């Protein structure tokens, strides 16, 4: 596991399980996927305040502590895959809200998430299931067998 910190802007180097898909019902059809799907509501958020007991968990607005809005007008979160990072249980300050979502125009950097072109994201979601792991980081080296 990586030394991820809240607000460092880095994607953690790890094998991340896929928890569920969040979707805006007003922005397209339900994706074909074996993952659980949650419909995003206008008051959905994600707590990113390490001092909060709700840290790295979904919350509802209004919410006093710092949180990210899941209902966005820019289209980035029309389809989101919630990645399992620092969530079972959350440890304050180890990073929150690591998602796979649509990329900004020009593929501008994210704050630590994984971003894909919207069409590629939809195609990929159709191939994902509860046992899928997303590997962030280098490929493992192949084991070499000694030849006798």
Backbone torsions as a table, in degrees:
resi	resn	phi	psi	omega
1	UNK	NA	152.6	-177.0
2	UNK	-88.5	169.1	177.7
3	UNK	-93.3	53.0	-178.8
4	UNK	-63.8	139.8	177.0
5	UNK	-129.4	148.1	177.0
6	UNK	-57.8	129.4	175.7
7	UNK	80.9	7.4	-178.3
8	UNK	-80.0	-8.7	177.8
9	UNK	74.8	8.1	-176.9
10	UNK	-102.7	148.8	171.6
11	UNK	-87.0	130.8	-178.1
12	UNK	-66.9	140.2	173.9
13	UNK	-84.8	106.6	-175.6
14	UNK	-171.3	169.3	169.1
15	UNK	-94.1	111.8	-172.6
16	UNK	-104.1	125.6	174.0
17	UNK	-72.2	156.5	178.9
18	UNK	-99.9	119.9	-175.0
19	UNK	-85.5	-53.3	179.9
20	UNK	-169.9	171.1	176.9
21	UNK	-105.9	136.2	171.6
22	UNK	-106.3	137.9	-179.9
23	UNK	-140.0	144.1	171.9
24	UNK	-89.5	113.4	-177.4
25	UNK	-64.4	-26.1	179.8
26	UNK	-82.3	-0.8	-176.5
27	UNK	-117.2	12.2	177.4
28	UNK	152.4	170.2	-178.3
29	UNK	-70.6	161.2	175.7
30	UNK	-61.7	131.3	-178.1
31	UNK	-72.3	148.1	171.6
32	UNK	-76.4	119.8	-179.5
33	UNK	-165.5	154.6	173.7
34	UNK	-89.2	-6.3	177.4
35	UNK	-77.7	155.3	172.1
36	UNK	-63.4	145.8	-179.1
37	UNK	-123.4	131.4	176.4
38	UNK	-116.9	134.3	176.5
39	UNK	-83.5	123.8	-179.6
40	UNK	-72.7	137.3	177.8
41	UNK	-111.2	157.4	-178.6
42	UNK	-57.5	-24.9	-178.4
43	UNK	-98.6	9.9	178.5
44	UNK	-74.8	139.9	176.5
45	UNK	-145.2	177.5	178.4
46	UNK	-137.3	119.3	-175.6
47	UNK	-71.8	127.1	177.1
48	UNK	-120.9	20.7	-180.0
49	UNK	-96.5	106.7	-177.2
50	UNK	-55.8	-27.3	-178.5
51	UNK	-80.2	-8.4	-177.8
52	UNK	-86.0	142.7	173.4
53	UNK	-65.6	-13.8	178.6
54	UNK	-95.8	9.4	-177.1
55	UNK	-49.6	133.7	178.4
56	UNK	57.1	42.3	177.5
57	UNK	-140.4	157.4	174.6
58	UNK	-65.2	144.7	177.6
59	UNK	-138.3	169.2	176.8
60	UNK	-114.4	136.8	175.5
61	UNK	-83.0	147.8	-0.8
62	UNK	-72.8	145.2	-178.7
63	UNK	-138.9	129.2	-172.9
64	UNK	-67.8	-43.0	-176.5
65	UNK	-76.4	164.0	178.4
66	UNK	-58.4	136.8	179.1
67	UNK	-155.8	158.6	177.0
68	UNK	-98.7	139.4	177.3
69	UNK	-81.0	131.1	177.9
70	UNK	-87.0	-22.7	178.5
71	UNK	-95.3	104.1	-174.9
72	UNK	-119.8	150.3	179.7
73	UNK	-89.1	-13.3	-176.3
74	UNK	-83.6	-2.3	177.3
75	UNK	84.8	-7.7	-176.6
76	UNK	-64.6	-31.4	-176.7
77	UNK	-109.0	24.2	175.5
78	UNK	-62.0	-36.7	171.7
79	UNK	-132.6	126.1	-178.4
80	UNK	-134.7	133.3	170.0
81	UNK	-100.5	118.9	177.5
82	UNK	-76.9	119.3	-178.5
83	UNK	-97.0	141.4	-179.1
84	UNK	-79.5	96.2	177.0
85	UNK	-134.5	124.3	176.0
86	UNK	51.0	44.6	-174.9
87	UNK	-123.3	-6.0	-176.6
88	UNK	-137.9	76.2	-2.9
89	UNK	-92.5	161.5	176.1
90	UNK	-68.2	137.0	175.3
91	UNK	-111.4	122.2	-175.6
92	UNK	-51.2	130.9	175.4
93	UNK	84.9	-4.2	-177.7
94	UNK	-86.0	3.1	177.8
95	UNK	108.4	144.4	-177.4
96	UNK	-143.4	165.8	172.5
97	UNK	55.0	53.1	173.2
98	UNK	-91.5	111.0	-175.5
99	UNK	-122.9	160.6	165.5
100	UNK	-107.2	123.2	-174.9
101	UNK	-148.9	-179.1	179.4
102	UNK	-67.7	145.1	179.1
103	UNK	-81.1	152.4	171.7
104	UNK	-70.0	159.0	175.0
105	UNK	-55.0	135.7	-178.7
106	UNK	77.3	6.0	-179.8
107	UNK	55.4	45.0	175.3
108	UNK	-58.5	149.6	-178.7
109	UNK	-58.8	152.4	174.5
110	UNK	-96.2	-177.9	176.3
111	UNK	-92.0	19.0	179.2
112	UNK	131.0	-3.1	179.7
113	UNK	-85.0	177.9	174.6
114	UNK	-107.4	126.3	-176.1
115	UNK	-123.3	137.2	179.6
116	UNK	-131.6	162.4	172.2
117	UNK	-59.7	141.5	-175.5
118	UNK	-53.5	-43.0	-179.7
119	UNK	-66.4	-39.0	178.4
120	UNK	-66.9	-38.5	177.9
121	UNK	-60.8	-45.9	179.7
122	UNK	-62.9	-42.4	178.4
123	UNK	-63.9	-41.6	-179.2
124	UNK	-66.4	-44.1	-179.9
125	UNK	-55.5	-35.1	179.4
126	UNK	-64.9	-20.5	-178.2
127	UNK	-100.0	-1.6	-174.5
128	UNK	-95.3	150.8	176.0
129	UNK	-143.9	177.9	-175.9
130	UNK	-62.4	-20.2	180.0
131	UNK	-93.4	-4.2	-178.4
132	UNK	-70.8	137.4	172.1
133	UNK	-116.0	138.4	175.4
134	UNK	-99.8	114.7	180.0
135	UNK	-88.9	122.3	174.3
136	UNK	-110.1	118.7	-179.5
137	UNK	126.0	-171.9	-175.6
138	UNK	-68.9	152.7	174.6
139	UNK	-68.6	145.6	176.4
140	UNK	-67.7	145.8	177.6
141	UNK	-70.6	143.0	176.9
142	UNK	-70.3	141.4	176.8
143	UNK	-74.8	135.8	176.9
144	UNK	-99.8	135.8	176.1
145	UNK	-95.5	133.6	176.3
146	UNK	-70.2	134.1	177.2
147	UNK	-95.1	126.6	-178.5
148	UNK	-90.4	NA	NA
